[in-house]
Amino acid sequence: MTIGIDSGSPHDLLLTGGHVVDVGGGHIGRHDVAVRGGRIAAVAPELPREGAREVVDVTGRLVTPGLVDLHTHVHPGATYWGIQPDPVAWHSGVTTWVDAGSAGAWTIDALRAAADSFRVRVPALLNISAVGLTGRTGESVDLAHCDVDAALDAIARHPDLVVGVKVRIDRETVGDHGIRPLERALDVARAAGLPVMVHVAAGPPGPADVLPLLRPGDILTHCASGVAATGAGPVVREAYARGVLLDVGHGAGGFAFDVLEEQLAAGLAPHTVSTDLHARCRYGPVFDMPTTMAKLRAVGVPLEEVVAAATARPAAALALRGGVGTLAVGAVADLAVFAVEAGPVPVVDAHGQVREAPERLVNEATYVAGRLLPPALPEPPPAWIPLTGAQRAALERRDNALRALLGQPLVGPEGLSEQFPRATPETGLGGGPATALPTREG
């Protein structure tokens, strides 16, 4: 990509020559994208370059709205599962990270403080359990934690943060209470006018207990789970026809290729693709959103459909504001630029099944409100996260490579200039600093 800088611009940023896939905004094909004041100013097959403050040539690249990950866990230091989003966002294109239940009524204030410190956007699904995901599991074993009044109070205090309600329904999480935590989550959601996202895993209860209770617009995450054995049976078909949304929610154990293939064959394509990215799966099998998107490509989902499932559809599912997930004029200028590397690319699900994707999207730039996200180093894994020997060795190699790279001077003597010239015999005075502004190319 080549970047030029000029002053006195009508546009702050102009991306030129890219192949745009913006299903929500109705832009597909070769377009330029202009940004002014942190919002999309124009999208057209060709826009004038003159006067643009920053012009980025993205010819041969794929340009999408900033990706919207419907299911993540970004409350590090306060939960078992949480990670820092910024170190993943800048190299993955995800600008909106929906935190799916890390915090409940008793911990939402702390999540709010954390979200305000991130560069990316973090709307949240409030856990019906007031303790949230402080522990690995079991948050609803004490049914008193599923306090409807406390949850409604938390939503009232954070109406711009909370965009839905999350409940985990599996035998470890609910104990002997069955679907009662889900019933309370639905009570909260009805009163607040919000959707519910339900996690399913090893039952009982299972999908057959959960799906009949869900309303149109509610979300079943881990929809292609091999652990929960969601499949494509009558209960899944009926819920799908009724308007229940299926979300991938990959995670450490929530995604199986053969289950998704069964659903696709039955006409039950997932509405949204999400990672369930957390401390146990960011090192594999999930890694990041582009890798998860490649897994849908590997089972034949068209690229435009995959991008829609990672942008406009999750934004619509949660009624996210500001035009998130689109490049509509006036929308927040969240953008992702990808190189498209031809495959075949081997990808793996949560159970070791391998498929081949026809390509992989490699993020080259991620913008939030028109500002390029800077590089950010990832934090080390918490001590309690189980890792294989291969994962530990790979992390050590990465650390050593970063140390070697950052431990060297950035440039040699030939790459430097004299910023403060020495005194000369004629003047006895040194010169001031150089003022020329260089042109950046990359």
C-alpha positions as CSV (number, residue, x, y, z in Angstrom):
1,M,0.0,0.0,0.0
2,T,1.2,3.5,-0.9
3,I,0.3,6.4,1.4
4,G,0.7,10.1,0.5
5,I,0.0,13.0,2.8
6,D,-1.3,16.4,1.8
7,S,-2.8,19.2,3.9
8,G,-6.0,21.2,3.6
9,S,-8.2,18.2,2.8
10,P,-11.9,17.8,2.3
11,H,-11.4,14.2,3.3
12,D,-9.2,13.0,6.2
13,L,-8.7,9.5,4.6
14,L,-9.2,8.1,1.1
15,L,-8.9,4.4,0.4
16,T,-8.6,3.9,-3.4
17,G,-8.9,1.0,-5.8
18,G,-10.0,-1.7,-3.4
19,H,-12.6,-4.4,-3.9
20,V,-15.3,-3.5,-1.4
21,V,-17.6,-6.0,0.2
22,D,-20.2,-4.0,2.2
23,V,-23.4,-6.0,2.1
24,G,-25.1,-3.8,4.7
25,G,-24.3,-0.6,2.8
26,G,-25.0,-2.0,-0.6
27,H,-21.4,-1.5,-2.0
28,I,-19.9,-4.5,-3.8
29,G,-17.0,-4.2,-6.2
30,R,-14.3,-1.8,-7.0
31,H,-14.9,1.4,-4.9
32,D,-13.0,4.2,-3.3
33,V,-13.9,5.0,0.3
34,A,-13.6,8.5,1.8
35,V,-13.6,9.4,5.5
36,R,-14.2,12.7,7.2
37,G,-14.5,13.4,10.9
38,G,-14.4,9.7,11.8
39,R,-17.4,8.9,9.6
40,I,-17.9,7.5,6.0
41,A,-18.1,10.6,3.8
42,A,-18.4,8.9,0.4
43,V,-18.2,5.5,-1.4
44,A,-18.0,5.5,-5.2
45,P,-16.3,3.7,-8.0
46,E,-13.9,6.7,-8.2
47,L,-13.5,9.7,-6.0
48,P,-11.1,12.7,-6.6
49,R,-7.7,12.4,-4.9
50,E,-6.9,16.1,-4.9
51,G,-6.7,17.6,-1.5
52,A,-7.2,14.4,0.4
53,R,-5.0,14.5,3.5
54,E,-4.2,10.8,3.4
55,V,-4.6,8.6,0.4
56,V,-4.1,4.9,0.7
57,D,-3.9,2.8,-2.4
58,V,-5.5,-0.6,-1.7
59,T,-5.6,-1.9,-5.2
60,G,-5.8,-5.7,-5.1
61,R,-7.0,-5.7,-1.5
62,L,-10.4,-6.5,0.0
63,V,-12.0,-3.7,1.9
64,T,-14.8,-4.4,4.4
65,P,-16.6,-2.6,7.2
66,G,-14.8,-3.2,10.5
67,L,-15.7,-6.8,11.5
68,V,-18.2,-7.3,14.2
69,D,-17.5,-10.3,16.5
70,L,-20.8,-11.3,18.1
71,H,-19.3,-13.5,20.8
72,T,-16.1,-12.6,22.6
73,H,-14.7,-12.4,26.2
74,V,-12.7,-9.3,26.8
75,H,-12.6,-8.8,30.6
76,P,-9.0,-9.7,31.5
77,G,-8.0,-9.6,35.1
78,A,-11.6,-10.1,36.3
79,T,-12.6,-13.3,34.6
80,Y,-11.3,-16.8,33.9
81,W,-11.8,-16.3,30.2
82,G,-11.0,-12.7,29.4
83,I,-8.4,-11.4,27.0
84,Q,-7.2,-7.9,25.9
85,P,-8.9,-7.1,22.5
86,D,-6.6,-4.5,21.1
87,P,-3.6,-6.8,20.6
88,V,-5.8,-9.0,18.4
89,A,-7.9,-6.3,16.8
90,W,-5.1,-4.4,15.0
91,H,-4.1,-7.5,13.0
92,S,-7.5,-9.1,12.5
93,G,-9.9,-6.4,11.4
94,V,-12.3,-6.7,14.3
95,T,-13.4,-3.3,15.4
96,T,-16.5,-4.3,17.4
97,W,-16.1,-6.9,20.1
98,V,-19.4,-8.0,21.7
99,D,-18.5,-9.2,25.2
100,A,-20.9,-12.2,25.6
101,G,-21.6,-12.4,29.3
102,S,-18.3,-11.8,31.0
103,A,-20.1,-9.5,33.5
104,G,-23.3,-9.8,35.4
105,A,-25.2,-7.3,37.5
106,W,-22.6,-7.3,40.2
107,T,-19.6,-6.8,37.9
108,I,-20.9,-4.7,35.0
109,D,-19.4,-1.5,36.3
110,A,-15.9,-3.1,36.2
111,L,-16.5,-4.2,32.6
112,R,-17.7,-0.7,31.7
113,A,-14.4,0.7,33.0
114,A,-12.4,-1.8,31.1
115,A,-14.4,-1.2,27.9
116,D,-13.8,2.5,28.1
117,S,-10.0,1.9,28.1
118,F,-10.0,-0.2,24.9
119,R,-9.4,1.3,21.4
120,V,-12.1,-1.0,19.9
121,R,-15.9,-0.9,20.5
122,V,-17.2,-3.2,23.2
123,P,-20.9,-3.5,23.6
124,A,-21.9,-6.2,26.1
125,L,-24.4,-9.0,26.7
126,L,-25.2,-9.0,30.4
127,N,-24.9,-12.4,32.0
128,I,-28.1,-13.4,33.8
129,S,-25.9,-14.6,36.6
130,A,-24.9,-11.5,38.6
131,V,-21.4,-12.9,39.2
132,G,-20.7,-13.3,35.5
133,L,-17.8,-15.4,34.3
134,T,-15.4,-14.8,37.2
135,G,-14.9,-18.6,37.3
136,R,-14.6,-21.2,34.6
137,T,-18.2,-22.4,35.1
138,G,-21.0,-22.8,37.6
139,E,-22.2,-19.2,37.7
140,S,-25.9,-20.3,37.8
141,V,-25.6,-23.2,40.2
142,D,-26.8,-20.9,42.9
143,L,-30.1,-19.7,41.4
144,A,-30.1,-16.6,43.6
145,H,-27.3,-15.3,41.4
146,C,-29.9,-15.1,38.6
147,D,-31.5,-12.0,40.0
148,V,-34.0,-10.4,37.6
149,D,-34.3,-7.1,39.4
150,A,-30.5,-6.7,39.7
151,A,-30.1,-7.4,36.0
152,L,-32.8,-4.9,35.0
153,D,-31.1,-2.3,37.3
154,A,-27.7,-2.9,35.6
155,I,-29.3,-2.5,32.2
156,A,-30.9,0.7,33.3
157,R,-27.6,2.1,34.5
158,H,-25.7,1.1,31.3
159,P,-28.2,1.4,28.4
160,D,-25.5,2.4,25.9
161,L,-23.3,-0.6,26.9
162,V,-25.8,-3.5,27.4
163,V,-27.3,-4.7,24.1
164,G,-28.6,-8.1,25.1
165,V,-28.7,-10.8,27.8
166,K,-26.5,-13.9,27.9
167,V,-27.2,-17.2,29.6
168,R,-25.1,-20.4,29.6
169,I,-27.2,-23.6,29.7
170,D,-25.3,-26.8,30.3
171,R,-25.1,-29.2,33.1
172,E,-22.0,-27.7,34.7
173,T,-23.3,-24.2,34.6
174,V,-26.9,-24.7,35.9
175,G,-26.5,-27.7,38.1
176,D,-30.0,-29.0,39.0
177,H,-31.8,-25.9,37.9
178,G,-32.4,-27.0,34.3
179,I,-33.7,-24.2,32.1
180,R,-34.7,-21.9,35.0
181,P,-31.7,-19.5,34.4
182,L,-32.9,-19.2,30.8
183,E,-36.5,-18.4,31.9
184,R,-35.1,-15.6,34.1
185,A,-32.9,-14.4,31.2
186,L,-36.0,-14.2,29.0
187,D,-37.9,-12.3,31.8
188,V,-35.1,-9.7,31.8
189,A,-35.0,-9.5,28.0
190,R,-38.7,-9.1,27.6
191,A,-38.8,-6.3,30.2
192,A,-35.8,-4.5,28.6
193,G,-36.7,-5.1,25.0
194,L,-33.4,-7.0,24.2
195,P,-32.5,-10.3,22.6
196,V,-31.1,-13.3,24.5
197,M,-28.0,-15.2,23.5
198,V,-28.0,-18.8,24.8
199,H,-24.9,-21.0,25.0
200,V,-25.4,-24.7,24.8
201,A,-22.8,-27.4,25.6
202,A,-22.9,-30.8,27.3
203,G,-26.4,-31.4,28.7
204,P,-28.9,-31.9,30.1
205,P,-30.4,-29.4,29.4
206,G,-29.8,-29.6,25.6
207,P,-30.9,-27.8,22.5
208,A,-34.2,-29.6,22.5
209,D,-35.0,-28.0,25.9
210,V,-33.7,-24.6,25.0
211,L,-34.8,-23.8,21.4
212,P,-38.6,-24.1,21.9
213,L,-38.3,-21.2,24.4
214,L,-36.5,-18.8,22.2
215,R,-38.2,-15.9,20.4
216,P,-37.6,-14.6,16.9
217,G,-34.3,-12.6,17.1
218,D,-32.9,-14.5,20.1
219,I,-29.6,-16.1,19.4
220,L,-28.3,-19.7,19.7
221,T,-24.5,-19.6,19.9
222,H,-22.4,-22.7,19.3
223,C,-25.0,-23.6,16.7
224,A,-22.7,-26.2,15.1
225,S,-21.6,-27.7,18.4
226,G,-20.4,-31.3,18.4
227,V,-20.5,-31.2,22.2
228,A,-24.2,-30.1,22.4
229,A,-25.0,-32.2,19.3
230,T,-27.2,-29.4,17.8
231,G,-27.5,-31.0,14.4
232,A,-30.3,-30.2,11.9
233,G,-33.2,-32.1,13.5
234,P,-36.8,-30.9,13.7
235,V,-36.3,-28.7,16.8
236,V,-33.5,-26.8,15.1
237,R,-35.5,-26.5,11.8
238,E,-38.5,-25.2,13.6
239,A,-36.6,-22.6,15.6
240,Y,-34.8,-21.5,12.4
241,A,-38.1,-21.1,10.6
242,R,-39.5,-19.1,13.6
243,G,-36.6,-16.5,13.3
244,V,-34.2,-17.8,16.0
245,L,-30.7,-16.8,14.9
246,L,-27.9,-19.3,14.6
247,D,-24.4,-18.1,15.6
248,V,-21.2,-20.0,15.1
249,G,-19.6,-19.1,18.4
250,H,-16.5,-21.3,17.7
251,G,-14.6,-21.3,21.0
252,A,-12.6,-24.1,22.4
253,G,-15.3,-26.7,22.0
254,G,-18.3,-25.2,20.2
255,F,-17.7,-25.9,16.5
256,A,-17.6,-29.1,14.5
257,F,-17.3,-29.2,10.7
258,D,-19.6,-32.2,10.2
259,V,-22.4,-30.5,12.2
260,L,-22.2,-27.3,10.2
261,E,-22.1,-29.3,6.9
262,E,-25.3,-31.2,8.1
263,Q,-27.0,-27.9,8.8
264,L,-25.9,-26.3,5.5
265,A,-27.2,-29.4,3.6
266,A,-30.6,-28.8,5.4
267,G,-30.7,-25.1,4.4
268,L,-29.8,-23.9,7.9
269,A,-26.9,-21.6,7.2
270,P,-25.7,-19.7,10.3
271,H,-26.8,-16.1,10.4
272,T,-23.6,-14.9,12.1
273,V,-20.1,-16.0,12.4
274,S,-18.3,-15.3,15.7
275,T,-15.2,-16.6,17.4
276,D,-16.1,-16.9,21.1
277,L,-12.5,-15.7,21.4
278,H,-11.2,-16.2,24.9
279,A,-8.0,-17.1,26.9
280,R,-8.4,-20.8,26.1
281,C,-8.9,-20.6,22.3
282,R,-6.9,-17.6,21.1
283,Y,-3.8,-19.9,20.8
284,G,-5.9,-22.4,18.9
285,P,-8.2,-23.7,17.5
286,V,-9.8,-20.3,16.9
287,F,-6.8,-17.9,16.7
288,D,-8.8,-14.9,15.3
289,M,-11.8,-13.9,13.2
290,P,-10.2,-14.2,9.7
291,T,-9.3,-17.8,10.5
292,T,-12.9,-18.5,11.7
293,M,-14.2,-17.0,8.5
294,A,-12.0,-19.2,6.5
295,K,-13.7,-22.2,8.1
296,L,-17.0,-21.2,6.6
297,R,-15.4,-20.7,3.3
298,A,-14.0,-24.3,3.6
299,V,-17.5,-25.7,3.7
300,G,-18.6,-23.7,0.7
301,V,-20.2,-20.6,2.1
302,P,-19.7,-17.8,-0.4
303,L,-17.3,-15.0,0.6
304,E,-19.9,-12.2,0.4
305,E,-22.1,-14.3,2.7
306,V,-19.3,-14.8,5.2
307,V,-18.4,-11.1,5.3
308,A,-22.1,-10.2,5.8
309,A,-22.2,-12.7,8.7
310,A,-19.2,-10.9,10.2
311,T,-20.4,-7.4,9.7
312,A,-24.0,-6.3,8.9
313,R,-25.8,-9.3,10.3
314,P,-24.4,-9.3,13.8
315,A,-24.8,-5.5,14.0
316,A,-28.5,-5.9,13.0
317,A,-29.0,-8.8,15.4
318,L,-28.1,-6.5,18.4
319,A,-29.3,-3.2,16.8
320,L,-25.9,-1.7,17.2
321,R,-25.9,2.1,16.6
322,G,-23.9,4.4,14.4
323,G,-23.9,2.3,11.2
324,V,-21.6,-0.3,12.7
325,G,-21.0,-3.1,10.3
326,T,-21.6,-1.0,7.2
327,L,-19.9,1.6,5.0
328,A,-23.1,3.6,4.6
329,V,-22.5,7.3,4.3
330,G,-22.6,8.8,7.8
331,A,-21.7,5.5,9.4
332,V,-18.8,5.3,11.8
333,A,-15.6,4.8,9.7
334,D,-14.6,1.4,11.0
335,L,-12.8,-0.3,8.1
336,A,-10.7,-3.4,7.5
337,V,-8.2,-4.0,4.7
338,F,-7.2,-7.5,3.8
339,A,-4.8,-9.2,1.4
340,V,-6.4,-12.3,-0.1
341,E,-4.0,-15.2,-0.1
342,A,-5.0,-18.0,-2.4
343,G,-5.3,-21.5,-0.9
344,P,-5.8,-24.2,-0.3
345,V,-5.5,-23.3,3.4
346,P,-6.0,-26.1,5.9
347,V,-8.2,-25.2,8.8
348,V,-9.3,-27.2,11.9
349,D,-12.4,-27.3,14.1
350,A,-12.6,-27.9,17.8
351,H,-12.3,-31.7,17.4
352,G,-9.3,-32.0,15.0
353,Q,-11.4,-32.3,11.8
354,V,-9.6,-30.6,8.9
355,R,-11.0,-28.9,5.8
356,E,-9.4,-26.7,3.2
357,A,-10.4,-23.1,2.6
358,P,-10.0,-21.6,-0.9
359,E,-8.3,-18.5,0.5
360,R,-7.3,-16.7,3.7
361,L,-7.9,-13.1,4.5
362,V,-4.7,-11.5,5.9
363,N,-5.4,-8.2,7.6
364,E,-3.2,-5.3,6.5
365,A,-4.9,-2.4,8.2
366,T,-7.7,-1.8,10.7
367,Y,-9.4,1.6,11.3
368,V,-11.7,2.6,14.1
369,A,-13.5,5.9,13.5
370,G,-11.1,6.6,10.7
371,R,-7.9,6.1,12.8
372,L,-5.5,3.3,12.1
373,L,-5.1,1.0,15.0
374,P,-1.4,0.9,16.1
375,P,0.4,-2.4,16.7
376,A,-0.1,-3.8,20.2
377,L,1.8,-6.7,21.8
378,P,-0.3,-9.5,23.3
379,E,-0.2,-10.3,27.0
380,P,1.1,-13.7,28.0
381,P,-1.4,-16.5,28.7
382,P,-2.7,-16.7,32.3
383,A,-1.1,-19.5,34.3
384,W,-4.3,-21.4,34.5
385,I,-4.8,-21.8,30.8
386,P,-4.0,-25.3,29.5
387,L,-1.6,-25.3,26.6
388,T,0.0,-28.1,24.6
389,G,3.7,-28.4,24.3
390,A,3.5,-27.3,20.7
391,Q,1.5,-24.2,21.7
392,R,4.1,-23.3,24.4
393,A,7.0,-23.8,22.0
394,A,5.3,-21.6,19.4
395,L,4.7,-18.8,22.0
396,E,8.4,-19.0,23.0
397,R,9.4,-18.8,19.3
398,R,7.2,-15.8,18.8
399,D,8.6,-14.1,21.9
400,N,12.2,-14.8,20.8
401,A,11.4,-13.4,17.3
402,L,9.9,-10.2,18.8
403,R,12.9,-9.8,21.1
404,A,15.3,-10.2,18.2
405,L,13.4,-7.8,16.0
406,L,12.9,-5.1,18.7
407,G,16.4,-5.5,20.1
408,Q,18.0,-4.4,16.9
409,P,18.4,-0.7,16.0
410,L,15.5,0.3,13.7
411,V,17.8,1.5,10.9
412,G,21.6,1.7,10.2
413,P,23.7,4.9,10.0
414,E,22.6,5.4,6.4
415,G,19.0,5.7,7.5
416,L,19.5,8.6,9.8
417,S,19.9,12.3,9.4
418,E,21.5,15.0,11.6
419,Q,18.5,16.4,13.5
420,F,20.5,19.1,15.3
421,P,23.5,20.3,13.2
422,R,26.7,21.1,15.0
423,A,28.0,24.5,15.5
424,T,30.1,25.9,12.6
425,P,33.3,28.1,12.8
426,E,31.4,30.8,10.8
427,T,28.5,31.1,13.2
428,G,29.5,29.3,16.4
429,L,25.9,28.2,16.6
430,G,24.2,25.0,15.8
431,G,21.1,24.8,13.6
432,G,17.6,23.9,14.7
433,P,15.8,20.7,14.1
434,A,14.8,19.7,10.6
435,T,11.2,20.6,9.6
436,A,10.6,18.7,6.4
437,L,7.7,16.3,6.5
438,P,8.6,13.0,4.8
439,T,6.3,11.1,2.4
440,R,5.4,7.7,3.8
441,E,5.4,4.6,1.6
442,G,4.6,1.0,2.6
